[in-house]
Amino acid sequence: MSIELKPHNEEAYGKVKEKFKISNRVAVIHPTGTGKMYIALKMLEDNKERKAIYIAPSNAILHDVKKNIFAEGMNMSDFPNLKRITYQKLAQLSDEEIQNLDFDIIVLDEFHHCGAPEWGKGVERLLQENPNANILGLSATPLRYFDGLRDMSDELFDNNVASEMSLEEAIENGILPEATYVSTLYDYDSELQSMQEDINKIEDKEKREQAQALFDSLNKKLDENTRNLPELFAEHMKNKNGKYIIFCRNIQDMQEKMKQASKMFGKVNSNITIRGVSSQIKENDKILSDFENDNDEQSLKLLYAVDMLNEGYHIKDLDGIVMMRPTFSPTIFTQQLGRALTVGGNKVPVVLDLVNNFSTCKIIEDFTEKMKKYVYDKLKLTP
């Protein structure tokens, strides 16, 4: 058996090989879900005799490396010279241990993480010890939005990008599926209370009354557009026996949400299998495998997650995601959205965004406008 690439990745891989003829550092910037990892796996397969290391931000992604190799009818023995490691583990190695790492190929998955202070130091030490290695970087989001908008494709690869594709292009060209996006508001009482308290502090009576009128209008609109969650889930989670990932704020939030699963999702299916993964759970690999391989046709399968599944993790038969974690980061928003979008899937996934609060709205709005602009430019229409 051999790694088979989709046409868009076959084209990208050809460009990668051409770029490596003139530079030993090459990047691929494709949206999450388009199979960037397979480009790296194909390169590793074509260079089995060379020593290689695959570096990723989480064990979940390293788990995906192994899973995808098996999915292609191969196993890890087909990659005898491949080592897998997380950025965190790399950063913890001593200088002596780094010096003993001798590689011909270095894959930096989600390479925007290399801009993080400690993780970046580990990568830099490795690259210094392996100056002649071919370095392939993969990312959907090379910009570090809250780090001075640093472009890691420029810093690490001198902007030597073999292939670049936007999320809009991937959806427009049918590489990724169009998802059903449902946005509502959930647990916004504290924000409204805070706004009301601020209004009450306004000394100028006329300004206070104007602010109160705007607030009352907003409050009414929120009441009109907020749906009862059990009813919302029952309406939009079409596959009553499907698989869904639920993103949570933190461990405590995840534990609370898991306790509420029957109440929240009971109208979808009273038979629910609940799992949870986070960096603090030792059995993550087993939990992920159990979730992926759970084909029970009678139960709704929910996987609650904190951070570690934000990026790089895909299962082709996922039915959708539920966002219960607010975020100010376009990177995290796009990465979480990407869990529902996977090349080769035959489903129309649903994205249930329950944290469409006042900050996250702006991110979604910007994304929507970007999509509209792309369509208008593509079709030469006038907005």
Residue pairs with C-beta under 8 A, 6 or more apart in sequence:
1 72
1 73
1 74
2 45
2 72
2 74
3 38
3 41
3 42
3 45
3 72
3 74
4 72
5 13
5 35
5 38
5 39
5 42
6 35
6 38
6 175
6 343
6 344
8 30
8 34
8 165
8 173
8 175
9 30
9 34
9 35
9 36
9 38
9 39
9 42
11 163
12 28
12 30
12 39
12 162
12 163
13 39
13 42
13 43
15 162
15 163
16 26
16 28
16 39
16 43
16 136
16 162
16 163
17 43
18 162
19 26
19 160
19 162
20 26
20 134
23 158
23 160
24 132
24 133
24 134
24 135
25 135
25 137
25 156
25 157
25 158
25 160
26 134
26 135
26 136
26 137
26 157
26 160
26 161
26 162
27 111
27 136
27 137
27 138
27 139
27 142
27 153
27 156
27 157
27 160
27 161
27 162
28 36
28 39
28 136
28 137
28 138
28 139
28 161
28 162
28 163
28 164
29 139
29 140
29 142
29 153
29 161
29 163
29 164
29 165
30 36
30 138
30 140
30 163
30 164
30 165
30 170
31 140
31 165
31 166
31 167
31 170
31 176
31 334
31 338
31 341
32 140
32 167
32 311
32 312
32 314
32 334
32 335
32 337
32 338
32 339
32 341
33 170
33 176
33 314
33 338
33 339
33 341
33 342
33 343
34 165
34 170
34 175
34 176
34 343
35 343
35 344
36 109
36 138
36 140
37 61
37 64
37 65
37 68
37 109
37 138
37 312
38 68
39 136
39 138
40 54
40 107
40 109
40 136
40 138
41 65
41 68
41 69
41 72
43 105
43 107
43 136
44 52
44 54
44 79
44 82
44 105
44 107
45 74
45 78
45 79
47 104
47 105
48 78
48 79
48 80
48 81
49 81
50 81
50 104
50 105
51 81
51 83
51 102
51 103
51 104
51 105
52 79
52 81
52 82
52 83
52 103
52 104
52 105
52 106
52 107
53 82
53 83
53 84
53 85
53 101
53 103
53 105
53 106
53 107
53 126
54 62
54 65
54 82
54 83
54 84
54 85
54 107
54 109
55 84
55 85
55 86
55 87
55 90
55 106
55 107
55 108
55 109
55 123
55 126
56 62
56 65
56 84
56 86
56 87
56 109
56 110
56 312
57 86
57 87
57 88
57 109
57 110
57 113
57 119
57 311
57 312
58 86
58 279
58 308
58 311
58 312
58 313
59 86
59 284
59 285
59 308
60 277
60 284
60 288
60 308
60 309
60 312
60 313
61 109
61 110
61 311
61 312
61 313
62 84
62 85
62 86
63 284
63 285
63 288
63 289
63 313
64 312
64 313
64 314
65 84
66 76
66 84
67 292
69 75
69 76
69 78
69 79
76 82
83 103
87 113
87 114
87 116
87 119
87 122
87 123
88 119
90 119
90 122
90 123
90 126
91 118
91 119
91 121
91 122
92 122
93 101
93 122
95 125
98 122
98 125
98 126
98 129
99 129
101 126
101 129
101 130
102 129
102 130
103 126
103 130
103 133
104 132
104 133
104 134
105 133
105 134
105 135
105 136
106 126
106 127
106 130
106 133
106 134
106 135
106 136
107 135
107 136
107 137
107 138
108 114
108 123
108 135
108 136
108 137
108 138
108 156
109 138
109 139
109 312
110 138
110 139
110 140
110 311
110 312
111 137
111 138
111 139
111 142
111 152
111 153
111 156
112 139
112 141
112 142
112 143
112 144
112 152
112 331
113 119
114 120
114 123
114 152
114 155
114 156
115 144
115 147
115 150
115 152
115 155
127 133
127 135
135 156
135 157
137 152
137 153
137 156
137 157
139 152
139 153
140 167
140 311
140 334
140 335
140 338
141 330
141 331
141 334
141 335
142 151
142 152
142 153
143 149
143 150
143 151
143 152
143 331
144 150
144 151
144 152
144 331
145 329
145 330
145 331
146 329
151 159
153 159
153 161
165 175
166 374
167 176
167 334
167 338
167 341
168 370
168 371
168 374
168 375
169 175
169 374
170 176
170 341
171 177
171 178
171 341
171 371
172 374
172 375
172 378
175 343
176 341
176 342
176 343
177 341
177 342
177 345
177 347
177 348
177 349
178 348
179 320
179 337
179 340
179 341
179 348
179 349
179 350
179 351
180 236
180 320
180 348
180 349
180 350
180 351
181 350
181 351
181 353
182 232
182 236
182 350
182 351
182 352
182 353
183 353
183 356
183 364
184 225
184 226
184 227
184 232
184 352
184 353
184 354
184 356
185 222
185 225
185 226
185 354
185 356
185 357
186 226
186 229
186 324
186 354
186 355
187 354
188 222
188 226
188 357
191 357
191 358
192 219
192 222
195 215
196 215
199 208
199 211
199 212
199 215
200 208
202 208
202 211
229 264
229 354
230 263
230 264
230 265
230 266
230 267
231 267
232 352
233 264
233 265
233 267
233 268
233 352
234 267
234 268
236 350
236 352
237 244
237 265
237 268
237 300
237 319
237 320
237 350
237 352
238 319
238 350
239 319
239 347
240 268
240 269
240 300
241 269
241 296
241 297
241 298
241 299
241 300
241 301
242 300
242 301
242 319
242 320
243 291
243 294
243 301
243 302
243 303
243 315
243 317
243 318
243 319
244 300
244 301
244 302
244 303
244 318
244 319
244 320
244 321
244 322
245 303
245 304
245 305
245 309
245 318
245 320
245 321
245 322
245 339
246 257
246 302
246 303
246 304
246 305
246 321
246 322
246 324
247 305
247 306
247 309
247 310
247 321
247 322
247 323
247 324
247 325
247 336
248 254
248 257
248 304
248 305
248 306
248 324
248 325
249 306
249 324
249 325
249 326
250 306
251 278
251 280
251 306
253 306
253 324
253 325
254 276
254 278
254 304
254 305
254 306
255 276
257 264
257 304
257 324
258 274
258 276
258 304
261 272
261 274
261 302
262 270
262 272
265 272
265 300
265 302
266 272
268 300
269 299
269 300
271 298
271 299
271 300
272 299
272 300
272 301
272 302
273 294
273 296
273 299
273 300
273 301
273 302
274 302
274 304
275 287
275 290
275 291
275 301
275 302
275 303
275 304
276 287
276 303
276 304
276 305
277 284
277 287
277 288
277 303
277 304
277 305
277 306
277 308
277 309
278 284
278 305
278 306
278 307
278 308
279 306
279 307
279 308
281 287
284 308
287 303
288 303
288 313
291 301
291 303
291 315
292 315
294 301
303 309
309 339
310 332
310 335
310 336
310 339
311 335
311 338
313 339
314 339
314 342
315 342
316 342
316 344
316 345
317 345
317 347
318 339
318 340
318 342
318 345
318 347
318 349
319 347
319 349
319 350
320 340
320 349
320 350
320 351
320 352
321 336
321 337
321 339
321 340
321 349
321 350
321 351
321 352
322 352
322 354
323 336
323 351
323 352
323 353
323 354
323 355
324 354
324 355
325 336
325 355
326 355
326 357
326 359
326 360
327 333
327 336
327 355
327 360
327 363
328 359
328 360
328 363
330 363
330 366
330 367
333 360
333 363
333 364
333 367
334 367
337 351
340 349
340 350
340 351
341 349
353 360
353 364
356 364
372 383
373 383
375 381
376 382
376 383
